[in-house]
């Protein structure tokens, strides 16, 4: 009955998750406080979502009219919902613009230069998805910039996991199982449990979250490889005992500990203030526990269908020494590892500039740099001045002085109602200054292009100043904030905006790493001490599992990798995975010490093969174009490989106080 239910559920989940979509909102990497702050900011001080399309070419009247036709055709697709801003809208008249076009004499930041030109599509912020739907119609001919385009690229990058990474890991794992087991029926039986785990994960994501993002897309792969690891451990034990039920009975303690510690390693991520990481922690830990237990039930149910008599041994391909590393070598390795870990920790870069996350062929950073002469840059700092009851025209003059000081102090461009009025005044009176009186100021506001009027209104209860520039990292951003606050000292203002909240949120990354890792280590160490009540087990557990994680920091730095939104999760996760092998070794060495062949068959082989499958699976992430996911996989593969080596060649020596696995020589360590 369980087998039929299992297989029926497998088919249902496959069909159910076929239409699961990717959605990566702009608030994906924000802390809870950052997300609340941004949502409140967008509600109180609404601004329109923008998509900038441009071409790098020398503009001519013919080419401009072609672009104008493209813009009009695009607006026809959403006539009542979007507006298009073209360069000629920013000049005195269309005729004046074409005269300037002939002479190549353009205003600064007017969507056109001697080497490029473009247009802006604007919609209400809550309709940003509409802009994303227009992108496929533009990207073949235009270079694109804006939050909608960045989110679109995130969605497209995340699809690689579903469309390429999933099939690649599934196919590779099945091939490896066929090579190991040498029997198609047995291989399929072993493969179905991990496959079920991944499909159940996809179903849970669709059921609870409706869509999948770039972080949650990793969960099905994690569940798959962990279930596969359990399958291999049970397979090699069942080969020895000729029965899955006996193998589960014999290995119940290390398998249970394996599930519990992996659960802890992932659940510790729920301590993060960044919601996407917290959701990942809750989702992955719960699914790992559930799918692991289902996998165990699966193997007990198909026990009679598995052909143990057709198992083919590959022992002649598998060599493992009967001695582990002597204590002096181990002490030297620990000293070197600690030193290298400290070096790596001090030097590893922390990447918070999201433009560095995309592959170079996407030209995200290059496009942002190229578009700066057209629009002034991207919004880095949004400053809101609340208007008091005493607000009068003189206040506009005061704000203008502050904006000029901000521009001088930060080197950033200013976008505001004042800057718009100054640009219009320059067009009509050849003076880039505010008009002399309130009535002239109000008159010039009527010349603001229609597409921009909702953003620049005199009668609003607040005044917005936006500082524009190039995408930068947290360290540089802090300097800009300090400069801004110094200029605005004594003013009644608020700093907010998407970029501001992203930068503040990214500071949480390092704390996420420390909190999750230390919590995992504390809980796992407590479990080991409580269950084994053995000082040697406790010390060997700490040394063998913490050292690889620390050493991986040096390797990350050496290979040019970084700490980012995804790699900060690998340390808690890595610890949860590498301790699994330790429990299997503790159990086997403590129970069957002296029986080298049993130790090799039931512990060493499944550890080596499951670890190598994990390493290869995570290495496949290296083909992912998106930097956080690519480095997440590479980082985990390093941790798992180091963990396997320390388990097999260091742990037995410390635990046994003897590096002879047959018990022929006992050294007093």
PATISE-355733 format. One record per residue (C-alpha): residue number from 0; x negated, y negated, z. Coordinates in steps of 0.1 Angstrom, whole numbers, always signed. Last residue first. Example, Ala and Ser with C-alpha at 12.3 -4.5 7.8 and 13.67 -1.06 7.14 Angstrom:
<rs>
R   i    c1    c2    c3
R   1  -137   +11   +71
R   0  -123   +45   +78
</rs>
This chain:
<rs>
R   i    c1    c2    c3
R 668  -480   -96  +226
R 667  -492   -63  +239
R 666  -497   -43  +208
R 665  -479   -10  +202
R 664  -492   +12  +174
R 663  -474   +41  +158
R 662  -439   +27  +163
R 661  -429   +32  +127
R 660  -425    -5  +121
R 659  -461   -13  +131
R 658  -462   -51  +138
R 657  -456   -47  +176
R 656  -441   -69  +202
R 655  -408   -53  +189
R 654  -389   -86  +186
R 653  -418  -108  +178
R 652  -433   -84  +152
R 651  -398   -75  +137
R 650  -389  -112  +133
R 649  -420  -122  +113
R 648  -421  -101   +81
R 647  -385   -93   +72
R 646  -367  -122   +89
R 645  -393  -148   +80
R 644  -392  -138   +44
R 643  -353  -137   +43
R 642  -350  -171   +59
R 641  -375  -186   +35
R 640  -354  -174    +6
R 639  -322  -186   +22
R 638  -336  -220   +29
R 637  -350  -225    -6
R 636  -318  -213   -22
R 635  -298  -237    +0
R 634  -319  -267   -11
R 633  -316  -258   -48
R 632  -279  -254   -46
R 631  -273  -287   -28
R 630  -298  -303   -51
R 629  -277  -296   -81
R 628  -245  -305   -63
R 627  -258  -339   -52
R 626  -275  -346   -86
R 625  -246  -340  -110
R 624  -258  -323  -142
R 623  -254  -288  -128
R 622  -281  -264  -141
R 621  -297  -263  -107
R 620  -264  -249   -93
R 619  -276  -217  -109
R 618  -303  -216   -82
R 617  -275  -212   -56
R 616  -264  -179   -73
R 615  -300  -168   -77
R 614  -308  -174   -40
R 613  -275  -158   -28
R 612  -282  -128   -50
R 611  -317  -126   -37
R 610  -305  -127    -1
R 609  -279  -100    -7
R 608  -306   -78   -24
R 607  -332   -83    +3
R 606  -309   -81   +33
R 605  -291   -51   +18
R 604  -324   -33   +12
R 603  -340   -41   +46
R 602  -311   -32   +69
R 601  -294    +1   +60
R 600  -320   +18   +37
R 599  -352    +4   +51
R 598  -343    +9   +87
R 597  -330   +44   +80
R 596  -363   +52   +62
R 595  -384   +37   +91
R 594  -368   +58  +118
R 593  -391   +46  +146
R 592  -366   +20  +159
R 591  -331   +32  +152
R 590  -308   +13  +176
R 589  -328   -18  +186
R 588  -345   -22  +152
R 587  -311   -17  +134
R 586  -291   -41  +156
R 585  -318   -68  +157
R 584  -323   -65  +119
R 583  -286   -68  +111
R 582  -284   -98  +135
R 581  -314  -115  +119
R 580  -299  -111   +84
R 579  -269  -132   +94
R 578  -290  -159  +109
R 577  -300  -171   +74
R 576  -264  -179   +64
R 575  -252  -201   +94
R 574  -286  -219   +94
R 573  -282  -226   +57
R 572  -247  -240   +63
R 571  -259  -263   +91
R 570  -289  -274   +70
R 569  -271  -275   +36
R 568  -246  -301   +45
R 567  -270  -331   +43
R 566  -277  -318    +7
R 565  -242  -328    -5
R 564  -239  -366    +3
R 563  -277  -371    -2
R 562  -310  -361   +12
R 561  -335  -359   -16
R 560  -354  -336   -40
R 559  -388  -344   -55
R 558  -401  -309   -54
R 557  -425  -317   -25
R 556  -398  -336    -5
R 555  -374  -307    -7
R 554  -402  -283    +1
R 553  -411  -303   +32
R 552  -375  -303   +44
R 551  -374  -266   +37
R 550  -400  -260   +64
R 549  -375  -272   +90
R 548  -348  -248   +79
R 547  -373  -220   +76
R 546  -386  -227  +112
R 545  -351  -228  +128
R 544  -342  -192  +120
R 543  -373  -172  +129
R 542  -383  -193  +159
R 541  -349  -195  +175
R 540  -339  -158  +170
R 539  -374  -146  +181
R 538  -370  -166  +213
R 537  -335  -153  +220
R 536  -343  -117  +212
R 535  -374  -118  +234
R 534  -355  -134  +263
R 533  -328  -107  +262
R 532  -293  -112  +274
R 531  -282   -98  +241
R 530  -246  -110  +239
R 529  -249  -142  +260
R 528  -283  -153  +247
R 527  -273  -147  +211
R 526  -240  -165  +215
R 525  -256  -195  +231
R 524  -282  -197  +204
R 523  -254  -197  +178
R 522  -235  -225  +196
R 521  -266  -247  +201
R 520  -279  -241  +166
R 519  -246  -249  +150
R 518  -242  -281  +171
R 517  -278  -291  +163
R 516  -272  -286  +126
R 515  -238  -304  +124
R 514  -248  -334  +145
R 513  -282  -339  +129
R 512  -271  -336   +92
R 511  -239  -356   +98
R 510  -260  -383  +115
R 509  -282  -385   +84
R 508  -252  -389   +62
R 507  -234  -415   +84
R 506  -255  -443   +68
R 505  -237  -435   +36
R 504  -205  -448   +50
R 503  -218  -483   +55
R 502  -230  -483   +19
R 501  -197  -470    +6
R 500  -177  -494   +26
R 499  -196  -524   +11
R 498  -194  -510   -24
R 497  -156  -506   -21
R 496  -148  -540    -6
R 495  -153  -558   +27
R 494  -169  -588   +43
R 493  -145  -610   +64
R 492  -147  -648   +70
R 491  -144  -676   +95
R 490  -176  -696   +91
R 489  -202  -702  +118
R 488  -230  -683  +100
R 487  -220  -679   +64
R 486  -256  -684   +50
R 485  -271  -660   +76
R 484  -243  -635   +70
R 483  -251  -634   +33
R 482  -288  -630   +39
R 481  -282  -602   +64
R 480  -258  -585   +40
R 479  -284  -587   +12
R 478  -310  -571   +34
R 477  -286  -543   +44
R 476  -280  -537    +7
R 475  -317  -532    +0
R 474  -319  -504   +26
R 473  -286  -489   +16
R 472  -295  -485   -21
R 471  -287  -508   -50
R 470  -263  -511   -80
R 469  -270  -543   -99
R 468  -254  -576   -90
R 467  -221  -595   -84
R 466  -211  -614   -52
R 465  -174  -618   -49
R 464  -158  -648   -32
R 463  -121  -646   -23
R 462  -100  -674    -8
R 461   -70  -665   +14
R 460   -33  -674   +18
R 459   -29  -676   -20
R 458   -17  -709   -35
R 457   -47  -716   -56
R 456   -45  -684   -76
R 455   -75  -666   -92
R 454   -69  -629   -94
R 453   -34  -631  -107
R 452   -46  -656  -133
R 451   -72  -633  -148
R 450   -53  -617  -177
R 449   -37  -650  -185
R 448   -70  -667  -191
R 447   -76  -696  -166
R 446   -66  -729  -184
R 445   -37  -735  -159
R 444   -63  -736  -131
R 443   -78  -767  -148
R 442   -47  -788  -140
R 441   -49  -778  -103
R 440   -85  -790  -101
R 439   -76  -822  -119
R 438   -49  -828   -93
R 437   -71  -820   -64
R 436   -98  -846   -73
R 435  -133  -850   -86
R 434  -135  -818  -107
R 433  -157  -790   -95
R 432  -190  -788  -114
R 431  -205  -773  -145
R 430  -200  -805  -166
R 429  -195  -803  -204
R 428  -160  -818  -199
R 427  -138  -792  -216
R 426  -159  -760  -216
R 425  -179  -770  -185
R 424  -147  -777  -166
R 423  -136  -741  -175
R 422  -168  -727  -161
R 421  -165  -748  -130
R 420  -129  -737  -125
R 419  -139  -700  -128
R 418  -168  -705  -103
R 417  -144  -722   -79
R 416  -118  -694   -82
R 415  -145  -669   -75
R 414  -173  -648   -90
R 413  -208  -656   -78
R 412  -240  -640   -93
R 411  -266  -625   -70
R 410  -301  -639   -62
R 409  -293  -635   -25
R 408  -303  -668   -10
R 407  -298  -690   -41
R 406  -264  -675   -50
R 405  -253  -676   -13
R 404  -263  -713   -11
R 403  -243  -721   -43
R 402  -214  -702   -28
R 401  -216  -721    +4
R 400  -216  -754   -14
R 399  -185  -743   -34
R 398  -168  -733    -2
R 397  -173  -768   +11
R 396  -159  -783   -21
R 395  -129  -760   -19
R 394  -124  -771   +17
R 393  -122  -807    +6
R 392   -91  -798   -13
R 391   -73  -790   +19
R 390   -70  -762   +44
R 389   -58  -775   +78
R 388   -32  -748   +81
R 387   -61  -723   +79
R 386   -71  -704   +47
R 385   -87  -670   +55
R 384  -121  -667   +37
R 383  -126  -632   +22
R 382  -161  -621   +11
R 381  -165  -591   -13
R 380  -201  -579   -16
R 379  -215  -557   -43
R 378  -190  -563   -72
R 377  -208  -550  -103
R 376  -229  -573  -126
R 375  -226  -607  -142
R 374  -200  -598  -168
R 373  -217  -597  -201
R 372  -254  -601  -190
R 371  -248  -573  -164
R 370  -234  -548  -190
R 369  -269  -535  -199
R 368  -278  -528  -162
R 367  -246  -510  -155
R 366  -250  -491  -188
R 365  -285  -480  -178
R 364  -273  -468  -143
R 363  -246  -447  -159
R 362  -266  -435  -188
R 361  -248  -402  -191
R 360  -279  -387  -205
R 359  -298  -396  -174
R 358  -277  -373  -153
R 357  -255  -388  -126
R 356  -262  -390   -89
R 355  -286  -420   -93
R 354  -256  -443   -99
R 353  -243  -433   -65
R 352  -271  -452   -47
R 351  -272  -434   -14
R 350  -303  -414   -19
R 349  -323  -407   +13
R 348  -359  -399    +3
R 347  -379  -372   +21
R 346  -410  -388   +37
R 345  -407  -385   +74
R 344  -388  -353   +75
R 343  -412  -337   +50
R 342  -442  -346   +70
R 341  -426  -332  +102
R 340  -416  -300   +84
R 339  -452  -296   +71
R 338  -466  -298  +106
R 337  -440  -275  +121
R 336  -446  -250   +92
R 335  -484  -251   +97
R 334  -481  -244  +134
R 333  -455  -216  +128
R 332  -476  -200  +101
R 331  -507  -200  +124
R 330  -487  -184  +152
R 329  -474  -157  +128
R 328  -509  -149  +115
R 327  -522  -144  +150
R 326  -491  -122  +158
R 325  -496   -96  +131
R 324  -473   -98  +100
R 323  -451   -68   +94
R 322  -463   -32   +88
R 321  -445    -3   +71
R 320  -446   -22   +38
R 319  -415   -24   +16
R 318  -412   -11   -20
R 317  -381    -8   -40
R 316  -383    +3   -77
R 315  -389   +40   -68
R 314  -360   +38   -43
R 313  -335   +31   -70
R 312  -311   +59   -59
R 311  -281   +68   -79
R 310  -247   +70   -61
R 309  -225   +95   -79
R 308  -218  +116   -48
R 307  -206   +84   -30
R 306  -177   +81   -55
R 305  -155   +54   -39
R 304  -118   +63   -42
R 303  -115   +77    -7
R 302  -129   +46   +10
R 301  -106   +23   -10
R 300   -86   +12   +21
R 299  -116    +8   +44
R 298  -134   -12   +18
R 297  -105   -36   +14
R 296  -100   -40   +51
R 295  -136   -52   +53
R 294  -131   -76   +24
R 293   -99   -90   +41
R 292  -120   -97   +72
R 291  -146  -116   +52
R 290  -119  -135   +33
R 289  -103  -148   +65
R 288  -135  -158   +82
R 287  -150  -174   +51
R 286  -117  -191   +43
R 285  -116  -208   +78
R 284  -152  -219   +76
R 283  -149  -232   +41
R 282  -117  -252   +46
R 281  -126  -268   +79
R 280  -161  -277   +69
R 279  -152  -289   +35
R 278  -125  -311   +50
R 277  -151  -327   +73
R 276  -174  -333   +44
R 275  -147  -350   +23
R 274  -136  -370   +54
R 273  -170  -385   +62
R 272  -171  -389  +100
R 271  -188  -355  +102
R 270  -180  -332  +131
R 269  -161  -309  +107
R 268  -196  -299   +93
R 267  -200  -277  +124
R 266  -173  -255  +109
R 265  -197  -243   +82
R 264  -224  -231  +105
R 263  -198  -218  +130
R 262  -181  -196  +105
R 261  -214  -183   +93
R 260  -222  -175  +130
R 259  -188  -157  +135
R 258  -189  -137  +102
R 257  -225  -124  +108
R 256  -218  -117  +144
R 255  -189   -95  +134
R 254  -211   -78  +108
R 253  -239   -73  +133
R 252  -215   -58  +158
R 251  -194   -37  +135
R 250  -224   -20  +118
R 249  -218   +16  +130
R 248  -180   +14  +128
R 247  -182    -4   +94
R 246  -205   +23   +81
R 245  -183   +51   +95
R 244  -153   +36   +77
R 243  -173   +31   +45
R 242  -183   +68   +43
R 241  -213   +88   +31
R 240  -233   +78   +62
R 239  -264   +66   +43
R 238  -246   +54   +13
R 237  -220   +37   +35
R 236  -249   +17   +51
R 235  -260    +5   +17
R 234  -225    -3    +6
R 233  -216   -21   +38
R 232  -245   -45   +36
R 231  -239   -50    -1
R 230  -202   -58    +4
R 229  -210   -83   +32
R 228  -234  -101    +8
R 227  -207  -101   -19
R 226  -182  -117    +6
R 225  -208  -144   +13
R 224  -214  -149   -25
R 223  -177  -153   -33
R 222  -169  -175    -3
R 221  -196  -199   -12
R 220  -185  -200   -48
R 219  -149  -207   -38
R 218  -160  -235   -15
R 217  -182  -254   -40
R 216  -152  -270   -57
R 215  -144  -286   -24
R 214  -173  -310   -28
R 213  -167  -322   -64
R 212  -130  -325   -58
R 211  -101  -301   -62
R 210   -64  -310   -65
R 209   -32  -301   -47
R 208   -49  -304   -13
R 207   -32  -277    +8
R 206   -18  -252   -18
R 205   -43  -260   -46
R 204   -73  -257   -22
R 203   -58  -225    -7
R 202   -54  -210   -41
R 201   -89  -217   -51
R 200  -102  -201   -19
R 199   -80  -170   -24
R 198   -95  -168   -59
R 197  -130  -169   -46
R 196  -123  -143   -19
R 195  -105  -120   -43
R 194  -136  -120   -66
R 193  -158  -112   -36
R 192  -136   -81   -28
R 191  -132   -70   -64
R 190  -170   -67   -71
R 189  -176   -37   -48
R 188  -147   -17   -63
R 187  -159   -28   -98
R 186  -194   -16   -91
R 185  -181   +18   -78
R 184  -160   +23  -110
R 183  -189   +13  -133
R 182  -216   +34  -117
R 181  -253   +25  -117
R 180  -250   +10   -82
R 179  -279   -15   -83
R 178  -279   -23  -120
R 177  -241   -24  -121
R 176  -240   -47   -90
R 175  -266   -70  -106
R 174  -244   -72  -138
R 173  -213   -80  -117
R 172  -232  -107   -98
R 171  -244  -123  -131
R 170  -209  -123  -146
R 169  -193  -139  -115
R 168  -221  -164  -111
R 167  -219  -175  -148
R 166  -181  -175  -149
R 165  -179  -198  -118
R 164  -207  -221  -129
R 163  -194  -227  -164
R 162  -157  -238  -165
R 161  -149  -242  -128
R 160  -182  -257  -117
R 159  -186  -277  -149
R 158  -152  -293  -142
R 157  -169  -312  -113
R 156  -189  -332  -138
R 155  -158  -342  -157
R 154  -140  -354  -126
R 153  -171  -373  -114
R 152  -174  -389  -149
R 151  -138  -400  -146
R 150  -144  -415  -112
R 149  -173  -435  -126
R 148  -151  -446  -156
R 147  -123  -458  -133
R 146  -149  -476  -111
R 145  -162  -496  -140
R 144  -185  -493  -171
R 143  -181  -479  -206
R 142  -202  -477  -237
R 141  -180  -478  -268
R 140  -174  -458  -299
R 139  -169  -422  -287
R 138  -160  -434  -252
R 137  -129  -453  -261
R 136  -100  -429  -267
R 135  -113  -405  -241
R 134  -113  -434  -216
R 133   -76  -444  -219
R 132   -64  -417  -194
R 131   -89  -430  -168
R 130   -74  -465  -172
R 129   -39  -450  -164
R 128   -53  -433  -134
R 127   -61  -467  -120
R 126   -24  -475  -116
R 125   -26  -483   -79
R 124   -51  -510   -86
R 123   -28  -528  -110
R 122   -43  -527  -146
R 121   -71  -545  -164
R 120   -89  -536  -196
R 119  -121  -557  -202
R 118  -137  -565  -235
R 117  -172  -562  -251
R 116  -201  -578  -269
R 115  -238  -572  -272
R 114  -271  -585  -286
R 113  -267  -623  -289
R 112  -243  -622  -259
R 111  -206  -616  -254
R 110  -183  -608  -224
R 109  -184  -645  -212
R 108  -211  -639  -186
R 107  -231  -670  -197
R 106  -216  -691  -224
R 105  -224  -683  -260
R 104  -242  -700  -289
R 103  -247  -674  -316
R 102  -241  -702  -341
R 101  -215  -683  -360
R 100  -200  -670  -327
R  99  -199  -706  -313
R  98  -177  -716  -343
R  97  -156  -685  -337
R  96  -151  -694  -301
R  95  -141  -729  -309
R  94  -114  -716  -332
R  93  -101  -692  -306
R  92   -99  -720  -281
R  91  -116  -735  -251
R  90  -135  -702  -244
R  89  -130  -673  -220
R  88  -101  -658  -240
R  87  -125  -656  -270
R  86  -145  -629  -251
R  85  -115  -605  -248
R  84   -95  -597  -217
R  83   -69  -569  -222
R  82   -38  -564  -201
R  81   -23  -532  -188
R  80   +11  -520  -176
R  79   +37  -534  -199
R  78   +21  -526  -233
R  77    +3  -494  -223
R  76    -6  -477  -255
R  75    -3  -510  -274
R  74   -31  -524  -252
R  73   -55  -498  -268
R  72   -45  -508  -303
R  71   -50  -545  -293
R  70   -85  -537  -280
R  69   -95  -518  -311
R  68   -82  -546  -333
R  67  -103  -571  -313
R  66  -134  -549  -317
R  65  -129  -549  -355
R  64  -124  -587  -354
R  63  -157  -590  -335
R  62  -175  -569  -361
R  61  -163  -592  -389
R  60  -171  -624  -370
R  59  -206  -611  -362
R  58  -220  -597  -330
R  57  -256  -583  -329
R  56  -251  -549  -314
R  55  -248  -531  -280
R  54  -212  -523  -277
R  53  -188  -528  -248
R  52  -159  -514  -228
R  51  -153  -526  -193
R  50  -126  -509  -172
R  49  -110  -529  -144
R  48   -87  -522  -115
R  47   -69  -553  -103
R  46   -73  -569   -69
R  45   -51  -568   -39
R  44   -61  -587    -7
R  43   -39  -573   +21
R  42   -33  -539    +5
R  41   -68  -535   -10
R  40   -84  -546   +23
R  39   -62  -522   +43
R  38   -71  -493   +21
R  37  -108  -503   +23
R  36  -108  -505   +61
R  35   -90  -472   +64
R  34  -114  -454   +41
R  33  -144  -470   +58
R  32  -131  -460   +93
R  31  -126  -424   +81
R  30  -160  -424   +65
R  29  -162  -429   +27
R  28  -176  -405    +1
R  27  -143  -397   -17
R  26  -128  -432   -14
R  25  -132  -438   -52
R  24  -110  -408   -59
R  23  -124  -375   -74
R  22   -97  -354   -89
R  21  -103  -321  -106
R  20   -72  -300  -116
R  19   -59  -266  -108
R  18   -40  -254  -138
R  17   -52  -217  -138
R  16   -49  -215  -100
R  15   -15  -197   -98
R  14   -24  -173  -126
R  13   -56  -160  -109
R  12   -38  -161   -75
R  11   -10  -138   -88
R  10   -35  -113  -104
R   9   -55  -110   -72
R   8   -23  -108   -51
R   7   -12   -78   -71
R   6   -46   -61   -66
R   5   -45   -66   -28
R   4    -9   -57   -24
R   3   -15   -25   -44
R   2   -46   -17   -24
R   1   -28   -24    +9
R   0    +0    +0    +0
</rs>
